[in-house]
Amino acid sequence: MSNTYRTSSGEKFTTAQVESRMRIAKAAALEKQFNEFDYNFCEECGRNASNTRLDCSHDISVKKAKEEGKTEQCWNVGNITILCRDCHQNKDKLNTQFT
């Protein structure tokens, strides 16, 4: 497996560059929601950050974005939905309990 991924415009990014941009995008998504509503919450069930841990879930998965040469979706804030652990696990069918 390659450790570089292409965007739809043909740019190449390493795994480390993708991860760094994703961290920035997730923080920006949380900040955007906080600035708009004065608190963070699950966009699916409404639980707030003081009652549960929140995750940033990609609508177009990171795996799919990389495979399809649309890696820029990994750090597109518009491709991120803020979900509580339960809703994230249900949406993505993941075991997120370990993180």
RAURBEL-V944548 format. One record per backbone hydrogen bond with DSSP energy under -0.5 kcal/mol. CO is the residue of the C=O (numbers start at 1). NH is the residue of the N-H. E is the energy in kcal/mol with one decimal. If there is no record, write none. Layout:
co=CO nh=NH e=E
co=CO nh=NH e=E
This chain:
co=3 nh=15 e=-1.6
co=5 nh=13 e=-2.4
co=6 nh=71 e=-1.8
co=7 nh=10 e=-1.8
co=11 nh=7 e=-2.1
co=13 nh=5 e=-2.9
co=14 nh=18 e=-2.5
co=15 nh=19 e=-2.8
co=16 nh=20 e=-2.2
co=17 nh=21 e=-2.3
co=18 nh=22 e=-2.4
co=19 nh=23 e=-2.2
co=20 nh=24 e=-1.9
co=21 nh=25 e=-2.3
co=22 nh=26 e=-2.7
co=23 nh=27 e=-2.1
co=24 nh=28 e=-2.2
co=25 nh=29 e=-2.4
co=26 nh=30 e=-2.2
co=27 nh=31 e=-2.4
co=28 nh=32 e=-2.7
co=29 nh=33 e=-2.1
co=30 nh=34 e=-2.4
co=31 nh=35 e=-2.9
co=32 nh=36 e=-1.8
co=33 nh=37 e=-2.5
co=34 nh=38 e=-2.9
co=40 nh=49 e=-2.1
co=42 nh=46 e=-1.5
co=47 nh=42 e=-3.0
co=48 nh=51 e=-1.8
co=48 nh=52 e=-1.0
co=53 nh=85 e=-1.3
co=55 nh=57 e=-0.7
co=55 nh=83 e=-2.5
co=57 nh=81 e=-3.2
co=59 nh=61 e=-0.7
co=61 nh=65 e=-2.8
co=62 nh=66 e=-2.4
co=63 nh=67 e=-2.5
co=64 nh=68 e=-2.4
co=65 nh=70 e=-3.1
co=66 nh=69 e=-1.1
co=70 nh=73 e=-2.5
co=71 nh=74 e=-2.2
co=72 nh=75 e=-0.9
co=73 nh=76 e=-0.7
co=75 nh=77 e=-0.7
co=76 nh=79 e=-2.3
co=77 nh=80 e=-1.6
co=79 nh=59 e=-3.0
co=81 nh=57 e=-3.2
co=81 nh=83 e=-0.6
co=82 nh=43 e=-3.4
co=83 nh=55 e=-4.0
co=84 nh=88 e=-2.7
co=85 nh=89 e=-2.8
co=86 nh=90 e=-2.4
co=87 nh=91 e=-2.7
co=88 nh=92 e=-2.7
co=89 nh=93 e=-1.4
co=89 nh=94 e=-0.8
co=94 nh=96 e=-1.0
co=96 nh=99 e=-1.0
